[in-house]
């Protein structure tokens, strides 16, 4: 892949108000996010003030954000699992161990499929942990993550897998099934993704100092979000399924990019504090004021 093939970050994805607010809150950690900063950040992505305010109201009603004073918010109780899931990318490599040839299997053949909400949670949990369907009701992945199978089991349950599902270790597959398992993941495509994204991140970092602050904030959010999404949902396969060295190089670059992006956004918010807002901002959305005034 040559530099001319690197896609410009502005065109990587479209940001919606909910994702913007939650991603900003995940990034600031324990620090509060003001409605004013959220609205001004939204302007970078052509998200209207009204859309941000309505979204804050909805997220508050769902328990995903909560007020910490007038016009300031943090992640709410319902977002605790979300924050934990997203943060796993930071420690992805520490969860890996040498693969000895065995597999982790999830058997859910007796689980119902009529409850679409439960089915969606189940499939999301299996996807996030890198499992692939081997047969109907049977999912599998290499046994190279977490110290013990019970750690995998408990994390699957937290992510939404039904607790009636059986999670266990398996080895000694027959040659035909072993060959089939090796084809469940496109390891070549994953390795190419690591390489291509790493080069995108490195190319952007090389030119970041020449960018205007608002452009740097917008582009670092978009490109960083794409890279972190890859790691959050990466199956973390062992060699020979993927090139583990290329994945390691990609992860190291994501960490470096994340540090740079956080510094850029800190400068961006600091610049907002020094600049009078172009609009007449209220402390918080009217919808949130109404919600907060309702009796318990």
Secondary structure, DSSP 8 states (H G I E B T S, - for coil): --GGG---GGGS----HHHHHHHHHHHHTTS-EEHHHHHHHHHTTT--HHHHHHHHHHHHHTTSEEESSTTEEEE-GGGHHHHHHHHGGGGGGGGB----S-EEEEE-TTS-SS-HHHHHHHHHHHHHTT-EEEETTEEEEES-BSSSHHHHHHHHHHHT--TTSEEEEE----HHHHHHHHTSS-HHHHHHHHHHHHHHHHHHHHHGGGS-HHHHHHHHHHHHHHHHHHHHT-----TTTS-HHHHHHHHHHHHHHHHHHHHHHHHHHHHHHHS--SS---SS-HHHHHHHHS--
